Amino acid sequence: MKKIISVLLCAAVLLGTFSISAFASFNSLLETEADIVLLVNTDSDTVIFDKNADKRSAPASLTKIVTCMLVLENCDNLDTPVTCKRECLDGLYAQNASTAGILTGETLTVRELLYCLMIPSAADAANILADYIGGSLDNFTVMMNDFVKKLGCENTNFINAHGLDGDGGAYTTANDMYKITKYALQNPIFKEITSTPRYEIAPSDKYPQTRYLNNTNKMMNKAYKDYYSPYISGVKTGTSNAAGHCVISTASKDGYNYLLVVMNAPQYDIDNDGVEENVAFTDSKKIYEWAFDNIVLKKVTNTTDVITVVNVEYNWKVDHLRLVPAKEISTLVPTGTESGSLTVRVVESETPKTVKAPIKKGDVLGKAEILYGEDVVATVDLVAAEGVSRSLILWIWGIIKQVFSSLIVKLLVGLFAVLLIIYILLIIRKNRIKAKRKKIRMIKG
């Protein structure tokens, strides 16, 4: 069964960045137990696997990615001390929220609170930071929703800074969480925090012991052999009754980089060892292992490859012009793919049969598609392989031909001809009448 799944997943990757919906038919055949999955190759923003990626689901603690980013973008000094207000802790313990045990009146730095927020997924740190940055928890929630809208997230709504289920209907999608996480990972501090397996916070004014914070992403922890992978890092986990088990992670190996969103996964005893496994982790590890084992980047076109030839007007010596790719194109394909499996097809609707000089080398004149079988996996602009100058005489002659071949000119010439005929007929008629009158006068005289 693993071999079959691998083959099917290999087929899915071929549809890449440029056509997500084109490979949707493969998704129903893949055996991922999580309800929502999105795997993206971040080197090329190529969607590798998409299962219900636009389906709305509760975000749980994935929410804290946005909380963290708003703090990083609105706090100039991460070493600023912040004191915990009592109202920031209200209701958290009643909801059995994950916390860092922060006490009312305790002071920690913004940096320490960010590590509490993202490493053990502390809801108390989320509220303390939200109140500090937003002025109030409600105002911070408004900031969160404004933030994600600016990132182009159309199917996301947050109701708090920590992600606990509530009555307000928080929701997001894998595609939206990908946009949010991709943006967040551009921030080096965010990346550093979320890739940290373990962090220590020194005793504070209210808390006499050292806090040891362990990352909730067990795929980063060697102690969990069912989950651990040396290639996986960050980004955030989340669990709630409404959201199920969720995890957003990244993985890198041999120059290939991926971001994976898994949401609404179950938890049960997979291998009958008496211990329930988090399927968000097992699915993630399995998908990454498949990607690294089966997907390679293969060069399809060089900038010197002649894709097609077009006719040239207005030059005495050059009748035809070669079109070549504007850039080298490589695409993700299954291992073992032969070069003959990938073909290049000119997009006729965007590539003219004839072009007019002058033309500069590198001018974009058309477009081509890269195909694996019948599926488009990439597109590339076609450019002039060389420059072509313009002959002034041929250009003027071409304008004259164009003028006289136009419909308006033809109509005007036709109208002029009709008027000329009418004029001639009138002259003839007038001369005949004049001759007739002259003849009558001669008879009378």
C-alpha positions, -999 to 999 in steps of 0.1 A, spaced: 0 0 0 29 24 8 42 19 -27 8 27 -42 5 58 -21 40 69 -31 32 66 -68 0 85 -64 17 112 -45 44 114 -71 17 120 -97 2 147 -75 34 167 -74 35 171 -111 8 197 -111 29 221 -91 25 257 -85 7 267 -116 -24 245 -113 -36 235 -79 -70 223 -89 -56 202 -118 -44 175 -94 -73 175 -71 -84 141 -84 -54 125 -69 -62 138 -34 -91 115 -28 -68 85 -33 -42 95 -7 -43 79 28 -38 108 52 -59 106 83 -60 143 90 -90 160 76 -70 190 63 -35 189 48 -15 213 27 21 205 16 41 233 -2 76 232 -16 88 267 -4 117 268 -29 92 274 -57 59 279 -39 47 246 -55 17 230 -39 25 193 -36 -5 180 -18 -38 196 -11 -66 180 10 -95 203 20 -70 232 21 -99 257 18 -121 241 44 -128 262 74 -118 248 108 -111 261 142 -75 273 145 -67 263 181 -32 275 191 -21 281 155 -37 314 164 -6 322 184 15 326 152 -5 358 145 -2 369 181 36 365 180 39 384 147 18 413 160 41 416 190 72 414 169 60 441 146 47 464 173 73 462 200 106 481 195 124 465 224 118 429 232 136 433 265 109 456 278 94 443 311 57 435 312 37 428 344 9 403 344 -25 418 352 -51 396 370 -77 400 342 -52 384 318 -55 351 337 -93 351 342 -110 320 329 -78 303 315 -75 276 342 -112 269 341 -108 261 304 -78 238 311 -56 260 290 -20 253 285 0 279 305 35 288 316 23 293 352 27 331 351 14 347 383 -6 379 388 19 408 393 48 388 379 71 406 355 87 390 325 103 406 294 84 406 261 111 382 247 105 357 276 67 360 271 72 352 234 91 320 242 63 311 266 38 318 239 54 297 211 73 269 229 49 255 254 19 273 238 11 293 269 -23 310 268 -14 332 298 15 347 278 -9 352 249 -32 373 269 -5 393 287 11 402 253 -22 410 237 -31 434 265 3 450 264 3 455 226 -34 461 220 -42 481 251 -70 456 257 -78 420 247 -107 431 225 -86 457 206 -59 431 200 -83 408 184 -93 436 160 -56 440 152 -53 403 145 -81 402 120 -69 434 103 -34 418 101 -45 386 83 -67 405 59 -37 425 47 -20 392 40 -49 382 17 -66 357 41 -103 357 32 -114 327 53 -99 335 87 -115 350 118 -100 352 153 -118 358 185 -89 358 210 -51 358 211 -47 322 224 -70 301 202 -91 285 228 -125 275 215 -152 302 222 -186 313 212 -174 338 186 -167 313 159 -130 314 152 -120 298 120 -92 296 94 -81 274 65 -48 256 56 -43 280 27 -47 310 49 -24 295 76 1 289 48 0 326 39 4 337 75 32 313 83 51 320 51 50 357 60 60 350 96 90 329 87 105 359 69 111 373 104 144 360 118 133 363 154 100 344 148 120 317 130 145 315 159 118 312 186 97 286 168 127 264 159 139 263 195 133 228 211 139 239 247 142 273 265 150 283 300 136 314 319 154 325 350 135 329 383 114 361 384 103 384 411 72 362 418 84 328 406 115 314 425 123 285 401 138 283 367 111 277 340 120 249 315 100 254 284 97 223 261 85 227 225 51 211 220 62 200 185 73 165 194 87 159 160 117 180 171 122 158 202 144 126 200 126 112 230 95 106 208 107 80 183 74 77 165 74 114 157 110 126 156 127 136 124 160 155 123 148 174 93 117 189 109 115 223 127 88 245 142 64 261 137 33 257 159 10 230 173 -26 234 183 -53 212 199 -89 218 209 -122 200 208 -133 220 177 -99 219 159 -87 184 167 -49 181 165 -30 206 144 6 213 135 24 236 111 60 226 105 89 230 81 114 205 69 146 207 49 168 180 34 193 180 5 184 215 -6 146 208 -7 124 228 17 88 223 26 61 238 47 33 215 59 -1 224 74 -20 196 91 -53 203 108 -82 184 124 -63 152 129 -75 125 153 -56 108 182 -57 71 188 -36 40 194 -22 34 159 1 5 166 -18 -12 195 9 -5 220 -15 9 246 -4 45 238 -25 69 217 -6 87 189 -11 122 177 -20 117 140 -10 153 131 25 142 139 25 108 123 9 121 91 34 150 90 64 127 93 51 103 67 44 130 42 78 146 46 96 112 43 77 106 10 85 140 -4 122 137 3 124 101 -11 104 107 -42 105 143 -55 134 158 -75 140 191 -92 146 186 -129 157 212 -155 133 213 -184 145 243 -206 177 263 -211 178 299 -223 194 287 -255 167 262 -265 148 273 -297 111 267 -289 96 281 -321 103 304 -350 82 334 -362 81 354 -394 97 389 -394 85 420 -414 103 452 -423 138 437 -427 156 430 -460 178 402 -447 159 385 -418 127 366 -426 125 345 -394 132 350 -358 140 323 -331 122 324 -298 139 310 -267 129 307 -230 133 339 -210 148 318 -182 158 283 -173 129 263 -160 131 235 -135 101 217 -121 95 191 -93 89 156 -108 91 121 -95 125 104 -93 133 85 -125 114 108 -148 129 107 -183 135 139 -202 111 127 -229 83 128 -203 85 165 -202 75 185 -233 73 222 -242 42 235 -260 38 270 -275 7 289 -263 -7 298 -297 -31 325 -283 -2 344 -268 25 339 -295 21 357 -328 29 341 -362 45 373 -374 64 401 -357 75 435 -370 110 449 -367 126 466 -349 131 439 -322 155 439 -293 172 408 -281 153 396 -251 120 412 -260 91 391 -248 71 379 -278 53 348 -267 46 321 -240 51 284 -237 39 257 -213 59 228 -198 39 196 -197 42 163 -181 18 141 -201 -12 164 -205 -6 183 -173 9 218 -173 36 220 -146 51 254 -155 49 283 -180 77 305 -194 79 337 -215 94 333 -250 119 360 -260 138 371 -291 171 352 -294 186 381 -314 179 417 -323 164 427 -357 167 462 -371 141 479 -392 143 490 -429 128 524 -433 117 518 -469 100 485 -460 84 502 -430 70 530 -451 58 506 -478 42 485 -450 23 516 -437 11 524 -472 -1 488 -477 -17 489 -443 -35 522 -450 -49 510 -483 -59 477 -469 -79 491 -440 -117 489 -441 -122 526 -437 -99 535 -466 -116 509 -487 -150 524 -479 -137 559 -486 -122 548 -520 -155 531 -528 -174 562 -519 -151 583 -539 -155 560 -569 -193 562 -566 -192 599 -564 -169 601 -593 -192 580 -615 -221 601 -604 -202 632 -613 -192 618 -647 -228 608 -654 -240 643 -644 -215 659 -667 -225 636 -696 -262 644 -689 -255 681 -688 -236 680 -721 -264 660 -737 -290 686 -726 -267 714 -737 -262 698 -772 -300 692 -775 -308 728 -768 -282 739 -792 -297 717 -819 -332 732 -813 -319 767 -816 -303 759 -849 -336 744 -863 -355 775 -852 -330 799 -866 
